[in-house]
Amino acid sequence: MSERTAPREGVLRKIMNFREINLIFIILVLVAVLWWLKPAFVSELNLRSLTINLATNLVVVIGMALVIISGGIDLSVGSVVALSSAVTTVLFRDGMPVAAASVCGLLVSVCCGVFNGYLVAYHKLPPFIVSMSMMSIARGLCYILTTGTSISLVNKLPQWFNFIGGGYIGKAPFLVLTCVALGLIADVLFRKSPILRLVYYVGSNERAAAFSGISTRRVKLAVYVTTALLSGIAGQMFLSRFSYATPNVGNGLELTMIASCCIGGVSMEGGEGTVLGSMLGVVLMALITNGMILNEVSVYWQQFVMGVILISAVILDYVRVRRAAARKSREA
C-alpha cells in the first residue's frame, strides 16, 4: 500500500464511521426523488419556505434531544412555544416594551422547565406524566391569556424584532442562519464539553452516575430548564416571524420532535444520540411533509404517514439498542 493511499483510506473510513452518514444519504436520495417527482421542489420560493418553516424546529429539537439523552421525555415543548409567544404578545399589547415582554416570555418558559425538572429530579415523578401535565397547563394558560383567539401585532412590533424572524443577510434568511448556527454549536458542545457529557452518563446509568459523584438531580433539573428555555426562544422566533400569537401554535410539535430524535439516532432509553442527528431528523421530517404537500397528498394521509414514521423510528431504536446490548454481552 502506498503512502498516499493510506491517508485516503483513513479519511474514507472516518467518513463511513460518521454515525449520521446514513441519514445524510437518505436525505440526499429523498431530495433527488422529490426533485424528480416535482421540479417545483427546487424552486427558490419552495426552498425558502421549507427552510424557514423548519428553522424553529431545529431549536426545539436540541432541547428534546437533551432531555431524551438524559433518560427523560418532555411532552410540553409545543405548549411552551405557544405560551412564550402569548405572554410576550399580551404584555406588549398592554404597553410593555417588546424587549422586556420578550424576557418575561422566556422567564415563564424557564418556570415551566423548573416545574418539570423539580418534580422529575427531586420527587422522582414519571417524566411522561409531569410533562403531560405541564403541556395541559401551558396550553390552558395560552387560551386564558388570548381568550382563545389570535392576537395580531402586525405593523406594531419594532423593526429589529421583526428582523429576527423575517430579515435576510444577502439571500439567506437570518432566522435560518441563526437556528443552524445554534444547532451546530450545541452539537459541538455535546461532543466536546465535559459538563454536557454528564447528561450522557446520567442517561446511560443514573445509579452509576450518582455513585461516581455526579449530582444527577441537578443535571436533570438543568436539562428540563434548558429544554423549556429553547422552546421559549422558538416561541419568540415565531412571534418575530408572524407578528401574532395564537393558542394553537405548536400543537403536536412534541411528537414531531420525538420522531426526529429517534430518526436521528437518539435512544429512547437514554444515554445515546447527537444534536446533529436530531437536526437531520427534523430536516427529513420537513422534506417528507413538504413533498406530500407539493404532491397534493390529503392531510388525513399526512397524519397517517407521520404516525407510521413515529412508530417505525421507535421500533428501529428498540432493535438498535437490543442488538447493541447483545453484541456487548457476546464480547464480555
N, C-alpha and C positions, 0 to 999 in steps of 0.2 A: 504493500500500500504506500503511495507517495505521500510526502509531507503535505501537499496541497489538498489531497483527497480527505485526509484525516480530519482537519478542521471543518471541512464542508459537511462531512458525515456527523460530526459533533453538533453542528448548528441544526442540521436536519433532525437529529434525534431530540434535541431540545424543543424544536417546534412541534414534533409529533407527541411529545410528552406533556405539552401545554394542555392543561385539563379542559380549557374552553375551546380547543381547536375544532372538535366535532360540532359544537353548537355554531361556531362561526361558519363552518362548511354548510350546515343545514340552512342557515340564514341566506348565504350566497345562492344556494340552489333555489330556495323559495323566491328570492328576488328575481332570478332568471325566469322561473316559471310564471310569476305574476306579470313580468315584462312581456313574455310571450303571449299570455292569455289576454292581457290588456295593455297595449302600448302606452295608454294614458297613465299607467302606473308611474312611469319615469318622468312625467311632465313636472315642470318646476312647481306649479301650483299644488299638485298632489304631494310631492316630496316635502314641500314646505309645511303643508298641513299635517302630514304624517309625523314629521319630526317635532313640530310644536306640540301636537297632541300627546305625544309620548314623553315629552320633556319632564313634566312634573312627576310623572310616574317613576322616572329614574331617581328622583329624590326620595320618594316614599319607599321604594324597594330597598334602598340602603338600610333604612330602619327595620323593615321586615326581615331582611337577611340577618341583621344583627340579632334580633330577638329570637329567630328560629335557631341560629347557630348556638345561642346561649341555652337552648333546650326549652324555650317557651313559645308563645304564639300571641299575636296581638290582632284581634278582630275589630279594633276600634279605629284603625288608621283612617278609613274613609270618613267616618263621622267627625274625627278631629280635624281633618282637612276642611270640612264644611263649617265646623264651629269656629275655627280660626278666622276664616273669611267673614263669617256672620258677625262675630264680636267686633272686628275691625270696622266693618261697614256700618253697624249701628252706632258705634262711638263716633265715627267720623261724621255721620249724618247729624248727630246731636251736637256737633260743634268742636270735637276734639281734633287737634292736628293729626294728619294722617300718620306721621312718624310715631307719635305717642299711641295712637289707636292700634297701629301695627304691632308695637311692642306688647300692648295689652293682649292682643290676639295670640301672640306667641307665648305669653305668660300663662294664659288659660290653657294652651296646649300642654305646656310643661306640667301644669297642675293635673291634667288628665294622666300624664305619664307617671307622676308621683303616686296618684291613686292606684294605678295598675301595679307599679313596681313595689309599692309598700305592702300591698295585700299579698302579692305573689311571693316576694322575697322574705318578708318578716313574719307573715302569718301562714305561709305555705298553702294558700288557696290555689285551686287549679287555674292556670293562666287562661284557659278557654272560657271558664265561667266569669272570671273577673273582667277580661277584655270584652266579652259579650255584653256584660252589664254596662261597662263604660260606653260601648257602642250605642246602646239604647239611651243612656243618659245624655251623651253628647248630641245625639240626633234629636232628642226631645228638646234640649236647650236651643238648638237651631230653630226648631219650629216655634218655640216660645219667643225668641228674640225677633224673628222675622214675621211672626203671626202667620206662618205658613205660606207666605208669598215671597216673590223675588223683590229685592231692593236694588234699584238701579242707581249707579253713581256715574253714569256716562257723562263726560264733559265736566265732571266735578272734581275728579282726582287731579293732583298736581302732575305736571309732565314727567318729572323724574320718577314718580312711582309707576306711571303707565309705561315708561321705557323698559322697566324690568321685564314685563310680560309681552310688550309689543314693539320694542325697539330693535334696531338692526345695526350690526357692525359690518359694513360692506353689504353683502347679500346674506350673511349669516344671522339668524335670529339670536339676539342677546340671551333670551331665555334658554335656548338650546345649548349655547356655548357654556352658560353658567352651570346648567344641570349636568352636562357631560363632564366638565372640569371638576365639579364637586364629587361626582361618582368616581372618577379616576383617582382623585386624591384619597377618597375613602378606601378604595381598593388597595392602593399602595400602603396606607396606614394599617389596614387589616393584615397585610402580608408581613410588614416590617416592624410595626410598633409593638414593643413588649407589653404595653398596657392593654392594647386591644387583643393580644394573644390570650389574655386571661379569659376572654369570652369563650374562646375555643376550649380551654381547659375546663371551664365550668360546664359547658355544654356536653363535653365528652364524658366526664365523670365528676359530678358535683361533689360527691363524698371525698374522692381522692383529692380534688382541688382544695377542699376545706382542710383536710389533713396536712396538706403541703403549706398551709398558712395563708391561702387566698381568702379574702373576705367575700365569700360568694354572695352574701346578701347585698353588699354594696355594689358588686358587679351587676347583679340582676336589676337593682334599682336604677343604676346608671343606664342600663340598656333600655329599659322601658321609657325613661325620661328622654333619652336621645331619640328613640323612635317617635315619640309624640312630638318632640320639637321639630323633627324633619317633616312630619305630617303638617304641623303648623306652618312651616316655611312653604310647603306646597300650597297650602290654603292662601297664603299671601300672594304667591305667584299666580294662582287662579284669579284672585281679585284684581291684580295688576293687569292681567291679560284681558279680562272680560268686563271689568268695571261694574260688576253686580254680584250680589250674594243670593243664594237660593238654598233652602234646606235640603234639597235633593242631591247636592254635589257629593260625589264620592260613593254613591250607592253601589254596593257590590265591588268596590275597589279592593277590599281586603282579599277577596277570592282571587282576583287577577294577580295581586302581589304574591300570594301564596303559590299560585301556579307558576308564576315567573321564577320564583326562588327554586322551586322543585325542578323545573326545566333546566335552570342554570346550575344544578348540582348541589344545592343546599339540602342537607339531610334533615328530614322532619324529626329525626331522633336527636339532633343537635350535634355540635362539635365538628361540623364539616361544611365547607362551601366557601364561595368568594363573592365579593360585591360585583366584580366584573361579570361573573357567570349569571348573577341575578339580573344585571342590567341587560345582558344579551337575551335573557328570558323575556324581559319587557319588550325588547325590540321584536323578538319572534312573535309574541302575542299581538303586538301592534300591527305587524305585517299581515298576520292571518286575518285580523279584523278588517284592515284596510282592503285586503284582497276580496273578502266576502262582500264588502260594501260596493266596491268597483264592479263586481260581477253580479250585483243585484240579488244577492242571497237574502232570503227572508230573515227578518230579525228574529223570528222564532227558531230558525235553524242556526242562527248565530249563537243564541243562548245554548242550544243543544251541543254545538261544536265546542264551545268554551267549557261546558261541563265535562265532555269527553276528554278534552285536553287536561283538565284538572285531575281527573281520576287516573288518567294514564300517567301523568307526572308522578303522582303519589305511588302508584304501583311500581313504576320504574325505580323510584327512590327506595322502596321497600326491597326490591330484588337486588339493587346495587349494594345496599347495606348488608343484606344476608350473605351475598357472595363474598363481600369483603371480610365478614366475620368468619365464614367457613374457611377462607384462604389463610387467615391468621391462625385459626385453630390447627390447620394442617401443618403450617410452618412451625408451630410450637411443638 
